[in-house]
Amino acid sequence: MLSRVKDYILDHEFRLTLLEERFFAINFSKIVALEESRVSFLTSYGRVVVKGKNFVLQRLLDSEVLVGGEVLGVEVFYE
C-alpha cells in the first residue's frame, strides 16, 4: 500500500477525468484558454483541448482544475 501512495504522490502525468456534467484535469503545465465552450491545457506531450457548453470554473489549484459543464469532445495535439 505504501508503494501505491508513493506512486500517486510522484505521478506527474497529465490526467483528464470526465464525470457527469464536469471534468477534472491534473498535472498540466499551463491553462492556455478557459472559455465558456473551450478549455485548453499545455501538457508535457502537447496541447489538450476540451470542448463543450456552459463551462464554469469550480476549483483551481496549482496543477489541478475542476470545471463544470457539458463536455462534447476532447482533442489532443501532440508536439
mmCIF file as gemmi writes it, N, C-alpha and C atoms, coordinates in Angstrom:
data_model
loop_
_atom_site.group_PDB
_atom_site.id
_atom_site.type_symbol
_atom_site.label_atom_id
_atom_site.label_alt_id
_atom_site.label_comp_id
_atom_site.label_asym_id
_atom_site.label_entity_id
_atom_site.label_seq_id
_atom_site.pdbx_PDB_ins_code
_atom_site.Cartn_x
_atom_site.Cartn_y
_atom_site.Cartn_z
_atom_site.occupancy
_atom_site.B_iso_or_equiv
_atom_site.pdbx_formal_charge
_atom_site.auth_seq_id
_atom_site.auth_asym_id
_atom_site.pdbx_PDB_model_num
ATOM 1 N N . MET Axp A 1 ? 0.82 -1.187 0 1 0 ? 1 A 1
ATOM 2 C CA . MET Axp A 1 ? 0 0 0 1 0 ? 1 A 1
ATOM 3 C C . MET Axp A 1 ? 0.868 1.257 0 1 0 ? 1 A 1
ATOM 4 N N . LEU Axp A 2 ? 1.983 1.234 0.689 1 0 ? 2 A 1
ATOM 5 C CA . LEU Axp A 2 ? 2.875 2.387 0.727 1 0 ? 2 A 1
ATOM 6 C C . LEU Axp A 2 ? 3.412 2.726 -0.659 1 0 ? 2 A 1
ATOM 7 N N . SER Axp A 3 ? 3.68 1.707 -1.471 1 0 ? 3 A 1
ATOM 8 C CA . SER Axp A 3 ? 4.172 1.962 -2.829 1 0 ? 3 A 1
ATOM 9 C C . SER Axp A 3 ? 3.098 2.641 -3.68 1 0 ? 3 A 1
ATOM 10 N N . ARG Axp A 4 ? 1.833 2.324 -3.471 1 0 ? 4 A 1
ATOM 11 C CA . ARG Axp A 4 ? 0.745 2.966 -4.212 1 0 ? 4 A 1
ATOM 12 C C . ARG Axp A 4 ? 0.652 4.442 -3.855 1 0 ? 4 A 1
ATOM 13 N N . VAL Axp A 5 ? 0.799 4.753 -2.582 1 0 ? 5 A 1
ATOM 14 C CA . VAL Axp A 5 ? 0.773 6.147 -2.135 1 0 ? 5 A 1
ATOM 15 C C . VAL Axp A 5 ? 1.957 6.895 -2.735 1 0 ? 5 A 1
ATOM 16 N N . LYS Axp A 6 ? 3.118 6.29 -2.724 1 0 ? 6 A 1
ATOM 17 C CA . LYS Axp A 6 ? 4.325 6.898 -3.294 1 0 ? 6 A 1
ATOM 18 C C . LYS Axp A 6 ? 4.141 7.147 -4.788 1 0 ? 6 A 1
ATOM 19 N N . ASP Axp A 7 ? 3.596 6.165 -5.515 1 0 ? 7 A 1
ATOM 20 C CA . ASP Axp A 7 ? 3.347 6.325 -6.944 1 0 ? 7 A 1
ATOM 21 C C . ASP Axp A 7 ? 2.375 7.474 -7.209 1 0 ? 7 A 1
ATOM 22 N N . TYR Axp A 8 ? 1.355 7.611 -6.383 1 0 ? 8 A 1
ATOM 23 C CA . TYR Axp A 8 ? 0.37 8.687 -6.542 1 0 ? 8 A 1
ATOM 24 C C . TYR Axp A 8 ? 1.025 10.043 -6.313 1 0 ? 8 A 1
ATOM 25 N N . ILE Axp A 9 ? 1.83 10.163 -5.296 1 0 ? 9 A 1
ATOM 26 C CA . ILE Axp A 9 ? 2.475 11.432 -4.968 1 0 ? 9 A 1
ATOM 27 C C . ILE Axp A 9 ? 3.485 11.828 -6.038 1 0 ? 9 A 1
ATOM 28 N N . LEU Axp A 10 ? 4.213 10.874 -6.576 1 0 ? 10 A 1
ATOM 29 C CA . LEU Axp A 10 ? 5.261 11.161 -7.55 1 0 ? 10 A 1
ATOM 30 C C . LEU Axp A 10 ? 4.771 11.167 -8.998 1 0 ? 10 A 1
ATOM 31 N N . ASP Axp A 11 ? 3.497 10.927 -9.225 1 0 ? 11 A 1
ATOM 32 C CA . ASP Axp A 11 ? 2.933 10.884 -10.567 1 0 ? 11 A 1
ATOM 33 C C . ASP Axp A 11 ? 2.817 12.298 -11.137 1 0 ? 11 A 1
ATOM 34 N N . HIS Axp A 12 ? 3.441 12.529 -12.302 1 0 ? 12 A 1
ATOM 35 C CA . HIS Axp A 12 ? 3.393 13.841 -12.926 1 0 ? 12 A 1
ATOM 36 C C . HIS Axp A 12 ? 2.77 13.786 -14.321 1 0 ? 12 A 1
ATOM 37 N N . GLU Axp A 13 ? 2.113 12.688 -14.651 1 0 ? 13 A 1
ATOM 38 C CA . GLU Axp A 13 ? 1.499 12.525 -15.964 1 0 ? 13 A 1
ATOM 39 C C . GLU Axp A 13 ? 0.153 13.246 -16.006 1 0 ? 13 A 1
ATOM 40 N N . PHE Axp A 14 ? -0.124 13.922 -17.124 1 0 ? 14 A 1
ATOM 41 C CA . PHE Axp A 14 ? -1.406 14.615 -17.296 1 0 ? 14 A 1
ATOM 42 C C . PHE Axp A 14 ? -2.545 13.607 -17.262 1 0 ? 14 A 1
ATOM 43 N N . ARG Axp A 15 ? -3.596 13.958 -16.557 1 0 ? 15 A 1
ATOM 44 C CA . ARG Axp A 15 ? -4.79 13.107 -16.491 1 0 ? 15 A 1
ATOM 45 C C . ARG Axp A 15 ? -6.032 13.97 -16.648 1 0 ? 15 A 1
ATOM 46 N N . LEU Axp A 16 ? -6.968 13.457 -17.42 1 0 ? 16 A 1
ATOM 47 C CA . LEU Axp A 16 ? -8.249 14.118 -17.627 1 0 ? 16 A 1
ATOM 48 C C . LEU Axp A 16 ? -9.334 13.117 -17.274 1 0 ? 16 A 1
ATOM 49 N N . THR Axp A 17 ? -10.154 13.465 -16.306 1 0 ? 17 A 1
ATOM 50 C CA . THR Axp A 17 ? -11.228 12.586 -15.865 1 0 ? 17 A 1
ATOM 51 C C . THR Axp A 17 ? -12.555 13.241 -16.208 1 0 ? 17 A 1
ATOM 52 N N . LEU Axp A 18 ? -13.353 12.556 -17.034 1 0 ? 18 A 1
ATOM 53 C CA . LEU Axp A 18 ? -14.668 13.056 -17.413 1 0 ? 18 A 1
ATOM 54 C C . LEU Axp A 18 ? -15.712 12.486 -16.469 1 0 ? 18 A 1
ATOM 55 N N . LEU Axp A 19 ? -16.477 13.378 -15.885 1 0 ? 19 A 1
ATOM 56 C CA . LEU Axp A 19 ? -17.555 12.996 -14.981 1 0 ? 19 A 1
ATOM 57 C C . LEU Axp A 19 ? -18.869 13.515 -15.569 1 0 ? 19 A 1
ATOM 58 N N . GLU Axp A 20 ? -19.972 13.21 -14.936 1 0 ? 20 A 1
ATOM 59 C CA . GLU Axp A 20 ? -21.251 13.714 -15.417 1 0 ? 20 A 1
ATOM 60 C C . GLU Axp A 20 ? -21.331 15.212 -15.154 1 0 ? 20 A 1
ATOM 61 N N . GLU Axp A 21 ? -21.448 15.99 -16.22 1 0 ? 21 A 1
ATOM 62 C CA . GLU Axp A 21 ? -21.577 17.447 -16.153 1 0 ? 21 A 1
ATOM 63 C C . GLU Axp A 21 ? -20.367 18.173 -15.575 1 0 ? 21 A 1
ATOM 64 N N . ARG Axp A 22 ? -19.159 17.579 -15.672 1 0 ? 22 A 1
ATOM 65 C CA . ARG Axp A 22 ? -17.932 18.254 -15.25 1 0 ? 22 A 1
ATOM 66 C C . ARG Axp A 22 ? -16.729 17.411 -15.65 1 0 ? 22 A 1
ATOM 67 N N . PHE Axp A 23 ? -15.551 18.021 -15.558 1 0 ? 23 A 1
ATOM 68 C CA . PHE Axp A 23 ? -14.312 17.269 -15.779 1 0 ? 23 A 1
ATOM 69 C C . PHE Axp A 23 ? -13.24 17.784 -14.84 1 0 ? 23 A 1
ATOM 70 N N . PHE Axp A 24 ? -12.27 16.907 -14.594 1 0 ? 24 A 1
ATOM 71 C CA . PHE Axp A 24 ? -11.185 17.166 -13.661 1 0 ? 24 A 1
ATOM 72 C C . PHE Axp A 24 ? -9.884 16.92 -14.402 1 0 ? 24 A 1
ATOM 73 N N . ALA Axp A 25 ? -8.953 17.874 -14.351 1 0 ? 25 A 1
ATOM 74 C CA . ALA Axp A 25 ? -7.653 17.72 -15.002 1 0 ? 25 A 1
ATOM 75 C C . ALA Axp A 25 ? -6.553 17.974 -13.989 1 0 ? 25 A 1
ATOM 76 N N . ILE Axp A 26 ? -5.498 17.143 -14.05 1 0 ? 26 A 1
ATOM 77 C CA . ILE Axp A 26 ? -4.362 17.321 -13.149 1 0 ? 26 A 1
ATOM 78 C C . ILE Axp A 26 ? -3.058 17.202 -13.933 1 0 ? 26 A 1
ATOM 79 N N . ASN Axp A 27 ? -2.008 17.74 -13.352 1 0 ? 27 A 1
ATOM 80 C CA . ASN Axp A 27 ? -0.64 17.631 -13.873 1 0 ? 27 A 1
ATOM 81 C C . ASN Axp A 27 ? -0.47 18.26 -15.253 1 0 ? 27 A 1
ATOM 82 N N . PHE Axp A 28 ? -1.055 19.424 -15.473 1 0 ? 28 A 1
ATOM 83 C CA . PHE Axp A 28 ? -0.835 20.169 -16.704 1 0 ? 28 A 1
ATOM 84 C C . PHE Axp A 28 ? 0.221 21.241 -16.439 1 0 ? 28 A 1
ATOM 85 N N . SER Axp A 29 ? 0.861 21.711 -17.506 1 0 ? 29 A 1
ATOM 86 C CA . SER Axp A 29 ? 1.876 22.757 -17.375 1 0 ? 29 A 1
ATOM 87 C C . SER Axp A 29 ? 1.248 24.139 -17.271 1 0 ? 29 A 1
ATOM 88 N N . LYS Axp A 30 ? 0.173 24.342 -18.063 1 0 ? 30 A 1
ATOM 89 C CA . LYS Axp A 30 ? -0.433 25.664 -18.132 1 0 ? 30 A 1
ATOM 90 C C . LYS Axp A 30 ? -1.843 25.554 -18.7 1 0 ? 30 A 1
ATOM 91 N N . ILE Axp A 31 ? -2.743 26.426 -18.259 1 0 ? 31 A 1
ATOM 92 C CA . ILE Axp A 31 ? -4.045 26.569 -18.896 1 0 ? 31 A 1
ATOM 93 C C . ILE Axp A 31 ? -3.889 27.655 -19.945 1 0 ? 31 A 1
ATOM 94 N N . VAL Axp A 32 ? -4.054 27.288 -21.219 1 0 ? 32 A 1
ATOM 95 C CA . VAL Axp A 32 ? -3.873 28.22 -22.323 1 0 ? 32 A 1
ATOM 96 C C . VAL Axp A 32 ? -5.133 29.048 -22.54 1 0 ? 32 A 1
ATOM 97 N N . ALA Axp A 33 ? -6.307 28.419 -22.422 1 0 ? 33 A 1
ATOM 98 C CA . ALA Axp A 33 ? -7.58 29.112 -22.615 1 0 ? 33 A 1
ATOM 99 C C . ALA Axp A 33 ? -8.609 28.531 -21.659 1 0 ? 33 A 1
ATOM 100 N N . LEU Axp A 34 ? -9.426 29.407 -21.106 1 0 ? 34 A 1
ATOM 101 C CA . LEU Axp A 34 ? -10.52 28.987 -20.224 1 0 ? 34 A 1
ATOM 102 C C . LEU Axp A 34 ? -11.733 29.812 -20.61 1 0 ? 34 A 1
ATOM 103 N N . GLU Axp A 35 ? -12.57 29.213 -21.449 1 0 ? 35 A 1
ATOM 104 C CA . GLU Axp A 35 ? -13.736 29.903 -22.008 1 0 ? 35 A 1
ATOM 105 C C . GLU Axp A 35 ? -14.994 29.099 -21.706 1 0 ? 35 A 1
ATOM 106 N N . GLU Axp A 36 ? -16.144 29.666 -22.008 1 0 ? 36 A 1
ATOM 107 C CA . GLU Axp A 36 ? -17.415 29.001 -21.737 1 0 ? 36 A 1
ATOM 108 C C . GLU Axp A 36 ? -17.597 27.721 -22.545 1 0 ? 36 A 1
ATOM 109 N N . SER Axp A 37 ? -16.95 27.637 -23.713 1 0 ? 37 A 1
ATOM 110 C CA . SER Axp A 37 ? -17.117 26.454 -24.562 1 0 ? 37 A 1
ATOM 111 C C . SER Axp A 37 ? -15.813 25.717 -24.863 1 0 ? 37 A 1
ATOM 112 N N . ARG Axp A 38 ? -14.7 26.15 -24.226 1 0 ? 38 A 1
ATOM 113 C CA . ARG Axp A 38 ? -13.417 25.513 -24.543 1 0 ? 38 A 1
ATOM 114 C C . ARG Axp A 38 ? -12.424 25.76 -23.41 1 0 ? 38 A 1
ATOM 115 N N . VAL Axp A 39 ? -11.702 24.691 -23.044 1 0 ? 39 A 1
ATOM 116 C CA . VAL Axp A 39 ? -10.587 24.801 -22.107 1 0 ? 39 A 1
ATOM 117 C C . VAL Axp A 39 ? -9.404 24.109 -22.76 1 0 ? 39 A 1
ATOM 118 N N . SER Axp A 40 ? -8.269 24.81 -22.817 1 0 ? 40 A 1
ATOM 119 C CA . SER Axp A 40 ? -7.08 24.289 -23.475 1 0 ? 40 A 1
ATOM 120 C C . SER Axp A 40 ? -5.935 24.203 -22.473 1 0 ? 40 A 1
ATOM 121 N N . PHE Axp A 41 ? -5.287 23.04 -22.42 1 0 ? 41 A 1
ATOM 122 C CA . PHE Axp A 41 ? -4.184 22.785 -21.495 1 0 ? 41 A 1
ATOM 123 C C . PHE Axp A 41 ? -2.901 22.54 -22.261 1 0 ? 41 A 1
ATOM 124 N N . LEU Axp A 42 ? -1.796 23.045 -21.754 1 0 ? 42 A 1
ATOM 125 C CA . LEU Axp A 42 ? -0.48 22.681 -22.248 1 0 ? 42 A 1
ATOM 126 C C . LEU Axp A 42 ? 0.033 21.587 -21.325 1 0 ? 42 A 1
ATOM 127 N N . THR Axp A 43 ? 0.444 20.454 -21.913 1 0 ? 43 A 1
ATOM 128 C CA . THR Axp A 43 ? 0.913 19.31 -21.134 1 0 ? 43 A 1
ATOM 129 C C . THR Axp A 43 ? 2.335 18.972 -21.566 1 0 ? 43 A 1
ATOM 130 N N . SER Axp A 44 ? 2.928 17.996 -20.946 1 0 ? 44 A 1
ATOM 131 C CA . SER Axp A 44 ? 4.3 17.611 -21.273 1 0 ? 44 A 1
ATOM 132 C C . SER Axp A 44 ? 4.428 17.027 -22.679 1 0 ? 44 A 1
ATOM 133 N N . TYR Axp A 45 ? 3.34 16.555 -23.291 1 0 ? 45 A 1
ATOM 134 C CA . TYR Axp A 45 ? 3.421 15.963 -24.619 1 0 ? 45 A 1
ATOM 135 C C . TYR Axp A 45 ? 2.666 16.741 -25.689 1 0 ? 45 A 1
ATOM 136 N N . GLY Axp A 46 ? 2.057 17.854 -25.334 1 0 ? 46 A 1
ATOM 137 C CA . GLY Axp A 46 ? 1.337 18.646 -26.322 1 0 ? 46 A 1
ATOM 138 C C . GLY Axp A 46 ? 0.187 19.409 -25.694 1 0 ? 46 A 1
ATOM 139 N N . ARG Axp A 47 ? -0.792 19.747 -26.541 1 0 ? 47 A 1
ATOM 140 C CA . ARG Axp A 47 ? -1.935 20.514 -26.071 1 0 ? 47 A 1
ATOM 141 C C . ARG Axp A 47 ? -3.181 19.637 -26.074 1 0 ? 47 A 1
ATOM 142 N N . VAL Axp A 48 ? -4.001 19.801 -25.043 1 0 ? 48 A 1
ATOM 143 C CA . VAL Axp A 48 ? -5.266 19.086 -24.923 1 0 ? 48 A 1
ATOM 144 C C . VAL Axp A 48 ? -6.377 20.134 -24.848 1 0 ? 48 A 1
ATOM 145 N N . VAL Axp A 49 ? -7.372 19.994 -25.723 1 0 ? 49 A 1
ATOM 146 C CA . VAL Axp A 49 ? -8.482 20.936 -25.774 1 0 ? 49 A 1
ATOM 147 C C . VAL Axp A 49 ? -9.771 20.191 -25.454 1 0 ? 49 A 1
ATOM 148 N N . VAL Axp A 50 ? -10.484 20.675 -24.438 1 0 ? 50 A 1
ATOM 149 C CA . VAL Axp A 50 ? -11.785 20.116 -24.07 1 0 ? 50 A 1
ATOM 150 C C . VAL Axp A 50 ? -12.84 21.085 -24.577 1 0 ? 50 A 1
ATOM 151 N N . LYS Axp A 51 ? -13.775 20.579 -25.395 1 0 ? 51 A 1
ATOM 152 C CA . LYS Axp A 51 ? -14.836 21.416 -25.951 1 0 ? 51 A 1
ATOM 153 C C . LYS Axp A 51 ? -16.164 21.024 -25.323 1 0 ? 51 A 1
ATOM 154 N N . GLY Axp A 52 ? -17.036 22.017 -25.148 1 0 ? 52 A 1
ATOM 155 C CA . GLY Axp A 52 ? -18.323 21.737 -24.542 1 0 ? 52 A 1
ATOM 156 C C . GLY Axp A 52 ? -19.205 22.957 -24.454 1 0 ? 52 A 1
ATOM 157 N N . LYS Axp A 53 ? -20.116 22.939 -23.478 1 0 ? 53 A 1
ATOM 158 C CA . LYS Axp A 53 ? -21.068 24.029 -23.286 1 0 ? 53 A 1
ATOM 159 C C . LYS Axp A 53 ? -21.157 24.38 -21.806 1 0 ? 53 A 1
ATOM 160 N N . ASN Axp A 54 ? -21.355 25.663 -21.553 1 0 ? 54 A 1
ATOM 161 C CA . ASN Axp A 54 ? -21.621 26.162 -20.199 1 0 ? 54 A 1
ATOM 162 C C . ASN Axp A 54 ? -20.528 25.822 -19.191 1 0 ? 54 A 1
ATOM 163 N N . PHE Axp A 55 ? -19.266 25.906 -19.611 1 0 ? 55 A 1
ATOM 164 C CA . PHE Axp A 55 ? -18.166 25.619 -18.686 1 0 ? 55 A 1
ATOM 165 C C . PHE Axp A 55 ? -18.086 26.698 -17.602 1 0 ? 55 A 1
ATOM 166 N N . VAL Axp A 56 ? -17.923 26.243 -16.377 1 0 ? 56 A 1
ATOM 167 C CA . VAL Axp A 56 ? -17.78 27.121 -15.22 1 0 ? 56 A 1
ATOM 168 C C . VAL Axp A 56 ? -16.656 26.57 -14.358 1 0 ? 56 A 1
ATOM 169 N N . LEU Axp A 57 ? -15.702 27.415 -14.013 1 0 ? 57 A 1
ATOM 170 C CA . LEU Axp A 57 ? -14.597 27.013 -13.156 1 0 ? 57 A 1
ATOM 171 C C . LEU Axp A 57 ? -15.126 26.754 -11.748 1 0 ? 57 A 1
ATOM 172 N N . GLN Axp A 58 ? -14.912 25.539 -11.234 1 0 ? 58 A 1
ATOM 173 C CA . GLN Axp A 58 ? -15.392 25.186 -9.898 1 0 ? 58 A 1
ATOM 174 C C . GLN Axp A 58 ? -14.269 25.127 -8.879 1 0 ? 58 A 1
ATOM 175 N N . ARG Axp A 59 ? -13.07 24.724 -9.319 1 0 ? 59 A 1
ATOM 176 C CA . ARG Axp A 59 ? -11.921 24.654 -8.417 1 0 ? 59 A 1
ATOM 177 C C . ARG Axp A 59 ? -10.648 24.803 -9.236 1 0 ? 59 A 1
ATOM 178 N N . LEU Axp A 60 ? -9.692 25.578 -8.702 1 0 ? 60 A 1
ATOM 179 C CA . LEU Axp A 60 ? -8.423 25.773 -9.382 1 0 ? 60 A 1
ATOM 180 C C . LEU Axp A 60 ? -7.305 25.76 -8.355 1 0 ? 60 A 1
ATOM 181 N N . LEU Axp A 61 ? -6.368 24.831 -8.533 1 0 ? 61 A 1
ATOM 182 C CA . LEU Axp A 61 ? -5.161 24.741 -7.713 1 0 ? 61 A 1
ATOM 183 C C . LEU Axp A 61 ? -3.961 24.835 -8.644 1 0 ? 61 A 1
ATOM 184 N N . ASP Axp A 62 ? -2.755 24.684 -8.135 1 0 ? 62 A 1
ATOM 185 C CA . ASP Axp A 62 ? -1.548 24.846 -8.952 1 0 ? 62 A 1
ATOM 186 C C . ASP Axp A 62 ? -1.577 24.046 -10.254 1 0 ? 62 A 1
ATOM 187 N N . SER Axp A 63 ? -1.837 22.776 -10.171 1 0 ? 63 A 1
ATOM 188 C CA . SER Axp A 63 ? -1.874 21.955 -11.388 1 0 ? 63 A 1
ATOM 189 C C . SER Axp A 63 ? -3.095 21.046 -11.396 1 0 ? 63 A 1
ATOM 190 N N . GLU Axp A 64 ? -4.185 21.535 -10.818 1 0 ? 64 A 1
ATOM 191 C CA . GLU Axp A 64 ? -5.453 20.802 -10.799 1 0 ? 64 A 1
ATOM 192 C C . GLU Axp A 64 ? -6.584 21.774 -11.081 1 0 ? 64 A 1
ATOM 193 N N . VAL Axp A 65 ? -7.563 21.312 -11.85 1 0 ? 65 A 1
ATOM 194 C CA . VAL Axp A 65 ? -8.72 22.155 -12.138 1 0 ? 65 A 1
ATOM 195 C C . VAL Axp A 65 ? -9.964 21.27 -12.24 1 0 ? 65 A 1
ATOM 196 N N . LEU Axp A 66 ? -11.075 21.787 -11.723 1 0 ? 66 A 1
ATOM 197 C CA . LEU Axp A 66 ? -12.38 21.136 -11.841 1 0 ? 66 A 1
ATOM 198 C C . LEU Axp A 66 ? -13.292 22.127 -12.55 1 0 ? 66 A 1
ATOM 199 N N . VAL Axp A 67 ? -13.857 21.69 -13.678 1 0 ? 67 A 1
ATOM 200 C CA . VAL Axp A 67 ? -14.701 22.554 -14.49 1 0 ? 67 A 1
ATOM 201 C C . VAL Axp A 67 ? -16.063 21.901 -14.652 1 0 ? 67 A 1
ATOM 202 N N . GLY Axp A 68 ? -17.116 22.65 -14.357 1 0 ? 68 A 1
ATOM 203 C CA . GLY Axp A 68 ? -18.477 22.161 -14.545 1 0 ? 68 A 1
ATOM 204 C C . GLY Axp A 68 ? -18.967 22.51 -15.936 1 0 ? 68 A 1
ATOM 205 N N . GLY Axp A 69 ? -19.897 21.732 -16.462 1 0 ? 69 A 1
ATOM 206 C CA . GLY Axp A 69 ? -20.465 21.972 -17.779 1 0 ? 69 A 1
ATOM 207 C C . GLY Axp A 69 ? -20.554 20.678 -18.568 1 0 ? 69 A 1
ATOM 208 N N . GLU Axp A 70 ? -21.09 20.797 -19.77 1 0 ? 70 A 1
ATOM 209 C CA . GLU Axp A 70 ? -21.293 19.622 -20.627 1 0 ? 70 A 1
ATOM 210 C C . GLU Axp A 70 ? -20.11 19.446 -21.577 1 0 ? 70 A 1
ATOM 211 N N . VAL Axp A 71 ? -19.414 18.334 -21.477 1 0 ? 71 A 1
ATOM 212 C CA . VAL Axp A 71 ? -18.274 18.037 -22.355 1 0 ? 71 A 1
ATOM 213 C C . VAL Axp A 71 ? -18.795 17.401 -23.641 1 0 ? 71 A 1
ATOM 214 N N . LEU Axp A 72 ? -18.395 17.987 -24.781 1 0 ? 72 A 1
ATOM 215 C CA . LEU Axp A 72 ? -18.82 17.473 -26.084 1 0 ? 72 A 1
ATOM 216 C C . LEU Axp A 72 ? -17.696 16.754 -26.833 1 0 ? 72 A 1
ATOM 217 N N . GLY Axp A 73 ? -16.444 17.039 -26.447 1 0 ? 73 A 1
ATOM 218 C CA . GLY Axp A 73 ? -15.341 16.393 -27.132 1 0 ? 73 A 1
ATOM 219 C C . GLY Axp A 73 ? -13.991 16.795 -26.548 1 0 ? 73 A 1
ATOM 220 N N . VAL Axp A 74 ? -12.982 15.975 -26.871 1 0 ? 74 A 1
ATOM 221 C CA . VAL Axp A 74 ? -11.612 16.233 -26.434 1 0 ? 74 A 1
ATOM 222 C C . VAL Axp A 74 ? -10.692 16.043 -27.634 1 0 ? 74 A 1
ATOM 223 N N . GLU Axp A 75 ? -9.795 17.012 -27.847 1 0 ? 75 A 1
ATOM 224 C CA . GLU Axp A 75 ? -8.814 16.921 -28.93 1 0 ? 75 A 1
ATOM 225 C C . GLU Axp A 75 ? -7.413 16.979 -28.321 1 0 ? 75 A 1
ATOM 226 N N . VAL Axp A 76 ? -6.503 16.2 -28.891 1 0 ? 76 A 1
ATOM 227 C CA . VAL Axp A 76 ? -5.12 16.181 -28.443 1 0 ? 76 A 1
ATOM 228 C C . VAL Axp A 76 ? -4.228 16.536 -29.625 1 0 ? 76 A 1
ATOM 229 N N . PHE Axp A 77 ? -3.336 17.507 -29.412 1 0 ? 77 A 1
ATOM 230 C CA . PHE Axp A 77 ? -2.377 17.938 -30.424 1 0 ? 77 A 1
ATOM 231 C C . PHE Axp A 77 ? -0.989 17.652 -29.901 1 0 ? 77 A 1
ATOM 232 N N . TYR Axp A 78 ? -0.354 16.611 -30.435 1 0 ? 78 A 1
ATOM 233 C CA . TYR Axp A 78 ? 0.975 16.213 -29.979 1 0 ? 78 A 1
ATOM 234 C C . TYR Axp A 78 ? 2.032 17.135 -30.541 1 0 ? 78 A 1
ATOM 235 N N . GLU Axp A 79 ? 2.98 17.525 -29.711 1 0 ? 79 A 1
ATOM 236 C CA . GLU Axp A 79 ? 4.058 18.421 -30.157 1 0 ? 79 A 1
ATOM 237 C C . GLU Axp A 79 ? 5.391 17.791 -29.885 1 0 ? 79 A 1
